[in-house]
Amino acid sequence: MTLSGDTAAGRLAIIAGGGLLPSYVAEAARAAGENPVIVALKDESDRRWEGYDHAVVGIGDFAALDGLFNRYGVGRVVMSGSVRRRPEWREVRPTLRILMKVPAAIRTLLSGGDDTVLQMVIRLIEGNGRRVVGAHEIAPDLLAAVGPLGALAPGEEDRRDIARAAEAAEMLGRLDVGQGAVSIGGRVVAMEGLEGTDEMLERVTGLRAAGRISPRRRGALVKICKPQQDIRADLPAIGASTVFNAKKAGLAGIAVEAGRSLVLDRAGVIRAADEAGLFVCGIDRGLPAWGLE
C-alpha cells in the first residue's frame, strides 16, 4: 500500500529536526509502503537513522539540499521536528534560483517570524517542482480529535481557563510569535516565545515556587495553530514530556487544537495524563465554547 499513489510523483524526503516527530513520520511512511530519504538537520536532529537512506545537511544549505533531492529523485518533502536556532548568514548556501531572490529570501530566513520563514522555505522547495506535504498527511493518526483523550475531562473552571488561554494563544499566533499559553484562575500567566513549550512550563513552575501564582488554582495549557499558519509545517505538538512538565507546573491539564495539532506517542500521553491526574483534550475554535460543552 502506498500513500494515495503519490510515490509515482517522486520519492518522499523527510527533513528531520529535533524531537520525536521525524521518527513517527518515517515509521508511518514505511508502514504505508514508502522508502523515505531522511535529511537530518545538522546540530538539530537527535535521532539515529540507520536503516534509512539519510544524509546530514546544515541549516540554510539549500545547495546541498537541492543536490540531495536530485540524487534520490525526491518529489515530495515533509518538514518535521523542532529547529532551535536560525542559521548565521555565513551558513546560508543558496542555489542559483535562490540567488535571484536575494536579498529578500536571505533576509526572511535570518530575521522573519517562524511562520514567515516556513512559508518562504516551502516556496523555495516547491519552486523546483517538488511538493511539500504535511506530517499529518503521512501520519494522520497523530492528529488530535475533539474531546478528552484519557480518563479525565476538564471541569467548569478548567474550561474557563482553556477559553482564556486559547484566546491569548490565538492573539500570540497572529503576531507570529508562539502557539501556546497558560491560564490559571482566568488569568493568563505565561505565553510561549522562542524558548518553546517545556521552557514556558518551567517558568510557570518557578512562578508557583516564588508564590506569584496561587497554589489553590490549577490552570490549563493550550496549544493552537497560528491563524495564518501553513499547516504543512510546524503544527503544535505535545508528548509525554509535555504532560510531565504540566504536572510539575501544577496545572489541571492540556488542551490542543483538534485536527491541527499532533499528539506524539498517544498511548504514552494518555497513560502519563491518567497517572498524573491531568486531562488532555482536543478543542475546535469553530465550535461553541471550543467544543467543550
Contacts in CASP RR format, 6 or more apart in sequence:
PFRMAT RR
TARGET T0000
AUTHOR 0000-0000-0000
METHOD contacts of the structure
MODEL  1
MTLSGDTAAGRLAIIAGGGLLPSYVAEAARAAGENPVIVALKDESDRRWE
GYDHAVVGIGDFAALDGLFNRYGVGRVVMSGSVRRRPEWREVRPTLRILM
KVPAAIRTLLSGGDDTVLQMVIRLIEGNGRRVVGAHEIAPDLLAAVGPLG
ALAPGEEDRRDIARAAEAAEMLGRLDVGQGAVSIGGRVVAMEGLEGTDEM
LERVTGLRAAGRISPRRRGALVKICKPQQDIRADLPAIGASTVFNAKKAG
LAGIAVEAGRSLVLDRAGVIRAADEAGLFVCGIDRGLPAWGLE
1 32 0 8 1.000
1 33 0 8 1.000
2 32 0 8 1.000
2 33 0 8 1.000
2 34 0 8 1.000
3 12 0 8 1.000
3 29 0 8 1.000
3 32 0 8 1.000
3 33 0 8 1.000
3 34 0 8 1.000
3 137 0 8 1.000
3 138 0 8 1.000
6 12 0 8 1.000
6 76 0 8 1.000
6 133 0 8 1.000
7 33 0 8 1.000
7 34 0 8 1.000
9 75 0 8 1.000
9 76 0 8 1.000
9 131 0 8 1.000
10 73 0 8 1.000
10 74 0 8 1.000
10 75 0 8 1.000
10 76 0 8 1.000
11 35 0 8 1.000
11 36 0 8 1.000
11 37 0 8 1.000
11 72 0 8 1.000
11 73 0 8 1.000
11 74 0 8 1.000
11 75 0 8 1.000
11 76 0 8 1.000
12 29 0 8 1.000
12 34 0 8 1.000
12 35 0 8 1.000
12 36 0 8 1.000
12 37 0 8 1.000
12 74 0 8 1.000
12 75 0 8 1.000
12 76 0 8 1.000
12 77 0 8 1.000
12 78 0 8 1.000
12 138 0 8 1.000
13 36 0 8 1.000
13 37 0 8 1.000
13 38 0 8 1.000
13 39 0 8 1.000
13 68 0 8 1.000
13 69 0 8 1.000
13 72 0 8 1.000
13 74 0 8 1.000
13 75 0 8 1.000
13 76 0 8 1.000
13 77 0 8 1.000
13 78 0 8 1.000
14 22 0 8 1.000
14 25 0 8 1.000
14 26 0 8 1.000
14 29 0 8 1.000
14 36 0 8 1.000
14 37 0 8 1.000
14 38 0 8 1.000
14 39 0 8 1.000
14 77 0 8 1.000
14 78 0 8 1.000
14 80 0 8 1.000
15 39 0 8 1.000
15 41 0 8 1.000
15 65 0 8 1.000
15 77 0 8 1.000
15 78 0 8 1.000
15 79 0 8 1.000
15 80 0 8 1.000
16 22 0 8 1.000
16 26 0 8 1.000
16 38 0 8 1.000
16 39 0 8 1.000
16 40 0 8 1.000
16 41 0 8 1.000
16 44 0 8 1.000
16 45 0 8 1.000
16 47 0 8 1.000
16 49 0 8 1.000
16 80 0 8 1.000
16 81 0 8 1.000
17 40 0 8 1.000
17 41 0 8 1.000
17 44 0 8 1.000
17 45 0 8 1.000
17 46 0 8 1.000
17 80 0 8 1.000
17 81 0 8 1.000
17 82 0 8 1.000
17 83 0 8 1.000
18 41 0 8 1.000
18 44 0 8 1.000
18 45 0 8 1.000
18 46 0 8 1.000
18 47 0 8 1.000
18 81 0 8 1.000
18 82 0 8 1.000
18 83 0 8 1.000
18 84 0 8 1.000
19 46 0 8 1.000
19 47 0 8 1.000
19 81 0 8 1.000
19 82 0 8 1.000
20 239 0 8 1.000
20 264 0 8 1.000
20 265 0 8 1.000
21 80 0 8 1.000
21 81 0 8 1.000
21 82 0 8 1.000
21 135 0 8 1.000
21 142 0 8 1.000
21 237 0 8 1.000
21 262 0 8 1.000
21 264 0 8 1.000
22 38 0 8 1.000
22 45 0 8 1.000
22 47 0 8 1.000
22 80 0 8 1.000
22 81 0 8 1.000
23 47 0 8 1.000
24 135 0 8 1.000
24 139 0 8 1.000
24 142 0 8 1.000
24 264 0 8 1.000
24 265 0 8 1.000
25 36 0 8 1.000
25 78 0 8 1.000
25 80 0 8 1.000
25 135 0 8 1.000
25 138 0 8 1.000
25 139 0 8 1.000
26 36 0 8 1.000
26 38 0 8 1.000
26 49 0 8 1.000
26 52 0 8 1.000
27 139 0 8 1.000
28 138 0 8 1.000
28 139 0 8 1.000
28 141 0 8 1.000
28 142 0 8 1.000
29 36 0 8 1.000
29 138 0 8 1.000
29 139 0 8 1.000
30 36 0 8 1.000
32 138 0 8 1.000
34 138 0 8 1.000
35 53 0 8 1.000
36 52 0 8 1.000
37 52 0 8 1.000
37 53 0 8 1.000
37 54 0 8 1.000
37 55 0 8 1.000
37 68 0 8 1.000
37 72 0 8 1.000
37 74 0 8 1.000
38 49 0 8 1.000
38 52 0 8 1.000
38 53 0 8 1.000
38 54 0 8 1.000
38 55 0 8 1.000
39 54 0 8 1.000
39 55 0 8 1.000
39 57 0 8 1.000
39 65 0 8 1.000
39 68 0 8 1.000
40 47 0 8 1.000
40 49 0 8 1.000
40 54 0 8 1.000
40 55 0 8 1.000
40 56 0 8 1.000
40 57 0 8 1.000
41 56 0 8 1.000
41 57 0 8 1.000
41 58 0 8 1.000
41 59 0 8 1.000
41 83 0 8 1.000
42 56 0 8 1.000
42 57 0 8 1.000
42 58 0 8 1.000
42 59 0 8 1.000
43 58 0 8 1.000
43 59 0 8 1.000
43 85 0 8 1.000
44 59 0 8 1.000
44 81 0 8 1.000
44 82 0 8 1.000
44 83 0 8 1.000
44 84 0 8 1.000
45 56 0 8 1.000
53 72 0 8 1.000
55 68 0 8 1.000
57 64 0 8 1.000
57 65 0 8 1.000
57 68 0 8 1.000
58 64 0 8 1.000
58 87 0 8 1.000
58 91 0 8 1.000
59 83 0 8 1.000
59 85 0 8 1.000
59 86 0 8 1.000
59 87 0 8 1.000
59 91 0 8 1.000
60 87 0 8 1.000
60 91 0 8 1.000
60 92 0 8 1.000
60 93 0 8 1.000
60 109 0 8 1.000
61 91 0 8 1.000
61 92 0 8 1.000
61 93 0 8 1.000
62 92 0 8 1.000
62 93 0 8 1.000
62 94 0 8 1.000
62 95 0 8 1.000
62 98 0 8 1.000
62 124 0 8 1.000
63 93 0 8 1.000
63 94 0 8 1.000
63 95 0 8 1.000
64 93 0 8 1.000
66 95 0 8 1.000
66 128 0 8 1.000
68 74 0 8 1.000
69 75 0 8 1.000
69 77 0 8 1.000
69 128 0 8 1.000
69 130 0 8 1.000
74 130 0 8 1.000
75 129 0 8 1.000
75 130 0 8 1.000
75 131 0 8 1.000
76 130 0 8 1.000
76 131 0 8 1.000
76 132 0 8 1.000
76 133 0 8 1.000
77 125 0 8 1.000
77 130 0 8 1.000
77 131 0 8 1.000
77 132 0 8 1.000
77 133 0 8 1.000
78 132 0 8 1.000
78 133 0 8 1.000
78 134 0 8 1.000
78 135 0 8 1.000
78 137 0 8 1.000
78 138 0 8 1.000
79 118 0 8 1.000
79 121 0 8 1.000
79 122 0 8 1.000
79 132 0 8 1.000
79 134 0 8 1.000
79 135 0 8 1.000
79 232 0 8 1.000
79 233 0 8 1.000
79 234 0 8 1.000
80 135 0 8 1.000
86 109 0 8 1.000
86 110 0 8 1.000
86 111 0 8 1.000
86 117 0 8 1.000
87 109 0 8 1.000
87 110 0 8 1.000
88 110 0 8 1.000
89 106 0 8 1.000
89 110 0 8 1.000
92 106 0 8 1.000
92 109 0 8 1.000
92 110 0 8 1.000
94 102 0 8 1.000
94 105 0 8 1.000
94 106 0 8 1.000
97 124 0 8 1.000
97 127 0 8 1.000
97 128 0 8 1.000
98 105 0 8 1.000
98 106 0 8 1.000
98 124 0 8 1.000
101 124 0 8 1.000
105 120 0 8 1.000
105 124 0 8 1.000
108 116 0 8 1.000
108 117 0 8 1.000
108 120 0 8 1.000
109 117 0 8 1.000
109 120 0 8 1.000
109 121 0 8 1.000
112 176 0 8 1.000
113 176 0 8 1.000
113 177 0 8 1.000
114 176 0 8 1.000
114 178 0 8 1.000
114 234 0 8 1.000
115 173 0 8 1.000
115 176 0 8 1.000
115 226 0 8 1.000
115 228 0 8 1.000
115 229 0 8 1.000
115 230 0 8 1.000
115 234 0 8 1.000
116 176 0 8 1.000
118 230 0 8 1.000
118 233 0 8 1.000
118 234 0 8 1.000
119 230 0 8 1.000
121 233 0 8 1.000
122 132 0 8 1.000
122 230 0 8 1.000
122 232 0 8 1.000
122 233 0 8 1.000
125 132 0 8 1.000
126 132 0 8 1.000
132 232 0 8 1.000
132 233 0 8 1.000
133 232 0 8 1.000
134 231 0 8 1.000
134 232 0 8 1.000
134 233 0 8 1.000
134 235 0 8 1.000
135 142 0 8 1.000
135 235 0 8 1.000
135 262 0 8 1.000
136 142 0 8 1.000
136 143 0 8 1.000
136 231 0 8 1.000
136 235 0 8 1.000
136 259 0 8 1.000
136 262 0 8 1.000
137 232 0 8 1.000
141 266 0 8 1.000
142 262 0 8 1.000
142 263 0 8 1.000
142 264 0 8 1.000
142 266 0 8 1.000
143 258 0 8 1.000
143 259 0 8 1.000
143 260 0 8 1.000
143 261 0 8 1.000
143 262 0 8 1.000
143 263 0 8 1.000
144 256 0 8 1.000
144 257 0 8 1.000
144 258 0 8 1.000
144 259 0 8 1.000
144 261 0 8 1.000
144 262 0 8 1.000
144 263 0 8 1.000
144 282 0 8 1.000
145 258 0 8 1.000
145 259 0 8 1.000
145 282 0 8 1.000
146 258 0 8 1.000
146 281 0 8 1.000
146 282 0 8 1.000
146 283 0 8 1.000
146 284 0 8 1.000
146 287 0 8 1.000
146 291 0 8 1.000
147 153 0 8 1.000
147 258 0 8 1.000
147 281 0 8 1.000
147 282 0 8 1.000
147 283 0 8 1.000
147 291 0 8 1.000
147 292 0 8 1.000
148 154 0 8 1.000
148 279 0 8 1.000
148 280 0 8 1.000
148 281 0 8 1.000
148 282 0 8 1.000
149 263 0 8 1.000
149 266 0 8 1.000
149 269 0 8 1.000
149 270 0 8 1.000
149 273 0 8 1.000
149 280 0 8 1.000
149 281 0 8 1.000
149 282 0 8 1.000
150 270 0 8 1.000
150 273 0 8 1.000
150 274 0 8 1.000
150 279 0 8 1.000
150 280 0 8 1.000
151 274 0 8 1.000
152 273 0 8 1.000
152 274 0 8 1.000
152 277 0 8 1.000
152 278 0 8 1.000
152 279 0 8 1.000
153 279 0 8 1.000
153 281 0 8 1.000
154 162 0 8 1.000
154 220 0 8 1.000
154 252 0 8 1.000
154 253 0 8 1.000
154 255 0 8 1.000
154 279 0 8 1.000
154 281 0 8 1.000
154 292 0 8 1.000
157 185 0 8 1.000
157 218 0 8 1.000
157 219 0 8 1.000
158 218 0 8 1.000
158 219 0 8 1.000
158 220 0 8 1.000
158 252 0 8 1.000
158 253 0 8 1.000
158 279 0 8 1.000
159 289 0 8 1.000
159 292 0 8 1.000
159 293 0 8 1.000
160 183 0 8 1.000
160 185 0 8 1.000
160 186 0 8 1.000
161 183 0 8 1.000
161 184 0 8 1.000
161 185 0 8 1.000
161 186 0 8 1.000
161 219 0 8 1.000
161 220 0 8 1.000
161 252 0 8 1.000
162 183 0 8 1.000
162 220 0 8 1.000
162 222 0 8 1.000
162 255 0 8 1.000
162 283 0 8 1.000
162 290 0 8 1.000
162 292 0 8 1.000
163 289 0 8 1.000
163 290 0 8 1.000
163 292 0 8 1.000
164 183 0 8 1.000
164 186 0 8 1.000
164 187 0 8 1.000
164 188 0 8 1.000
165 180 0 8 1.000
165 181 0 8 1.000
165 182 0 8 1.000
165 183 0 8 1.000
165 188 0 8 1.000
165 220 0 8 1.000
165 221 0 8 1.000
165 222 0 8 1.000
165 255 0 8 1.000
166 181 0 8 1.000
166 222 0 8 1.000
166 224 0 8 1.000
166 255 0 8 1.000
166 283 0 8 1.000
166 285 0 8 1.000
166 290 0 8 1.000
168 180 0 8 1.000
168 181 0 8 1.000
168 183 0 8 1.000
168 188 0 8 1.000
168 191 0 8 1.000
168 222 0 8 1.000
169 178 0 8 1.000
169 179 0 8 1.000
169 180 0 8 1.000
169 181 0 8 1.000
169 191 0 8 1.000
169 192 0 8 1.000
169 222 0 8 1.000
169 223 0 8 1.000
169 224 0 8 1.000
170 224 0 8 1.000
170 227 0 8 1.000
170 285 0 8 1.000
172 178 0 8 1.000
172 179 0 8 1.000
172 180 0 8 1.000
172 181 0 8 1.000
172 191 0 8 1.000
172 192 0 8 1.000
172 193 0 8 1.000
173 179 0 8 1.000
173 226 0 8 1.000
173 227 0 8 1.000
173 228 0 8 1.000
173 229 0 8 1.000
174 226 0 8 1.000
174 227 0 8 1.000
174 228 0 8 1.000
176 226 0 8 1.000
176 228 0 8 1.000
177 191 0 8 1.000
177 192 0 8 1.000
177 193 0 8 1.000
178 191 0 8 1.000
178 192 0 8 1.000
178 193 0 8 1.000
178 196 0 8 1.000
178 226 0 8 1.000
179 192 0 8 1.000
179 197 0 8 1.000
179 223 0 8 1.000
179 224 0 8 1.000
179 225 0 8 1.000
179 226 0 8 1.000
179 236 0 8 1.000
180 191 0 8 1.000
180 192 0 8 1.000
180 197 0 8 1.000
180 200 0 8 1.000
180 221 0 8 1.000
180 222 0 8 1.000
180 223 0 8 1.000
180 224 0 8 1.000
180 236 0 8 1.000
181 188 0 8 1.000
181 190 0 8 1.000
181 191 0 8 1.000
181 192 0 8 1.000
181 221 0 8 1.000
181 222 0 8 1.000
182 188 0 8 1.000
182 189 0 8 1.000
182 190 0 8 1.000
182 191 0 8 1.000
182 200 0 8 1.000
182 201 0 8 1.000
182 204 0 8 1.000
182 219 0 8 1.000
182 220 0 8 1.000
182 221 0 8 1.000
182 222 0 8 1.000
182 249 0 8 1.000
182 251 0 8 1.000
183 189 0 8 1.000
183 219 0 8 1.000
183 220 0 8 1.000
183 222 0 8 1.000
184 204 0 8 1.000
184 213 0 8 1.000
184 214 0 8 1.000
184 217 0 8 1.000
184 218 0 8 1.000
184 219 0 8 1.000
184 220 0 8 1.000
184 251 0 8 1.000
185 214 0 8 1.000
185 217 0 8 1.000
185 219 0 8 1.000
186 219 0 8 1.000
189 204 0 8 1.000
189 207 0 8 1.000
189 213 0 8 1.000
190 200 0 8 1.000
190 201 0 8 1.000
190 203 0 8 1.000
190 204 0 8 1.000
190 207 0 8 1.000
191 200 0 8 1.000
192 200 0 8 1.000
192 223 0 8 1.000
193 200 0 8 1.000
197 221 0 8 1.000
197 223 0 8 1.000
197 238 0 8 1.000
197 242 0 8 1.000
197 245 0 8 1.000
198 241 0 8 1.000
198 242 0 8 1.000
198 245 0 8 1.000
201 221 0 8 1.000
201 242 0 8 1.000
201 245 0 8 1.000
201 246 0 8 1.000
201 248 0 8 1.000
201 249 0 8 1.000
201 251 0 8 1.000
202 245 0 8 1.000
202 248 0 8 1.000
202 249 0 8 1.000
204 213 0 8 1.000
204 249 0 8 1.000
204 250 0 8 1.000
204 251 0 8 1.000
205 245 0 8 1.000
205 248 0 8 1.000
205 249 0 8 1.000
205 250 0 8 1.000
206 212 0 8 1.000
207 213 0 8 1.000
208 215 0 8 1.000
208 249 0 8 1.000
208 250 0 8 1.000
218 250 0 8 1.000
218 251 0 8 1.000
218 252 0 8 1.000
218 253 0 8 1.000
219 250 0 8 1.000
219 251 0 8 1.000
219 252 0 8 1.000
219 253 0 8 1.000
220 251 0 8 1.000
220 252 0 8 1.000
220 253 0 8 1.000
220 254 0 8 1.000
220 255 0 8 1.000
221 242 0 8 1.000
221 246 0 8 1.000
221 249 0 8 1.000
221 251 0 8 1.000
221 253 0 8 1.000
221 254 0 8 1.000
221 255 0 8 1.000
222 254 0 8 1.000
222 255 0 8 1.000
222 256 0 8 1.000
222 283 0 8 1.000
223 236 0 8 1.000
223 237 0 8 1.000
223 238 0 8 1.000
223 254 0 8 1.000
223 255 0 8 1.000
223 256 0 8 1.000
223 257 0 8 1.000
223 261 0 8 1.000
224 236 0 8 1.000
224 256 0 8 1.000
224 257 0 8 1.000
224 260 0 8 1.000
224 261 0 8 1.000
224 283 0 8 1.000
224 285 0 8 1.000
225 231 0 8 1.000
225 235 0 8 1.000
225 236 0 8 1.000
225 257 0 8 1.000
225 260 0 8 1.000
225 261 0 8 1.000
231 260 0 8 1.000
235 260 0 8 1.000
235 261 0 8 1.000
235 262 0 8 1.000
236 256 0 8 1.000
236 257 0 8 1.000
236 260 0 8 1.000
236 261 0 8 1.000
236 262 0 8 1.000
237 261 0 8 1.000
237 262 0 8 1.000
237 263 0 8 1.000
237 264 0 8 1.000
238 254 0 8 1.000
238 256 0 8 1.000
238 261 0 8 1.000
238 262 0 8 1.000
238 263 0 8 1.000
238 264 0 8 1.000
238 269 0 8 1.000
238 280 0 8 1.000
239 263 0 8 1.000
239 264 0 8 1.000
239 265 0 8 1.000
239 268 0 8 1.000
239 269 0 8 1.000
240 265 0 8 1.000
240 268 0 8 1.000
240 269 0 8 1.000
240 271 0 8 1.000
240 272 0 8 1.000
242 254 0 8 1.000
242 269 0 8 1.000
243 254 0 8 1.000
243 269 0 8 1.000
243 272 0 8 1.000
243 273 0 8 1.000
243 276 0 8 1.000
243 278 0 8 1.000
243 280 0 8 1.000
244 272 0 8 1.000
244 276 0 8 1.000
246 253 0 8 1.000
246 254 0 8 1.000
246 276 0 8 1.000
246 278 0 8 1.000
247 276 0 8 1.000
247 277 0 8 1.000
247 278 0 8 1.000
251 278 0 8 1.000
252 278 0 8 1.000
252 279 0 8 1.000
253 273 0 8 1.000
253 278 0 8 1.000
253 279 0 8 1.000
253 280 0 8 1.000
254 273 0 8 1.000
254 278 0 8 1.000
254 279 0 8 1.000
254 280 0 8 1.000
254 281 0 8 1.000
255 280 0 8 1.000
255 281 0 8 1.000
255 282 0 8 1.000
255 283 0 8 1.000
255 290 0 8 1.000
256 263 0 8 1.000
256 280 0 8 1.000
256 281 0 8 1.000
256 282 0 8 1.000
256 283 0 8 1.000
257 282 0 8 1.000
257 283 0 8 1.000
257 284 0 8 1.000
257 285 0 8 1.000
258 282 0 8 1.000
258 283 0 8 1.000
258 284 0 8 1.000
259 284 0 8 1.000
261 282 0 8 1.000
263 269 0 8 1.000
263 280 0 8 1.000
269 280 0 8 1.000
270 280 0 8 1.000
273 279 0 8 1.000
273 280 0 8 1.000
281 292 0 8 1.000
283 290 0 8 1.000
283 291 0 8 1.000
283 292 0 8 1.000
284 290 0 8 1.000
284 291 0 8 1.000
END
